[in-house]
Amino acid sequence: MNNIVTVQDVVTAFADFMEPTNAELDAIEVESPLILAEVDLLDAQITALDHLPNEVDARRIRRARHRVLAARRDLANTPAAAAAPGGAA
């Protein structure tokens, strides 16, 4: 009786091609204020789901939305060279 065995390369999570490049990390760093503002908005929305929304929750969500819009505006107004250091486009 012959055993059936698949022949495959070993797959590791630490392969060089799976790591983000420096340009990708720079792009994430440029976008981090927007990412953090969106996380704050999501946190405010989740908090409002836990109980009946009140005026404080509405104000918190409204302020978080304004921070997201401001971060998007700032990101959109950055020059392309500054927005993508390292050649990431």
Secondary structure, 3 states (H helix, E strand, C coil): CCCCCCCCCCCCCCCHHHCCCHHHHHHHHHHHHHHHHHHHHHHHHHHHHCCCCCHHHHHHHHHHHHHHHHHHHHHHCCCHHHHCHHHCC
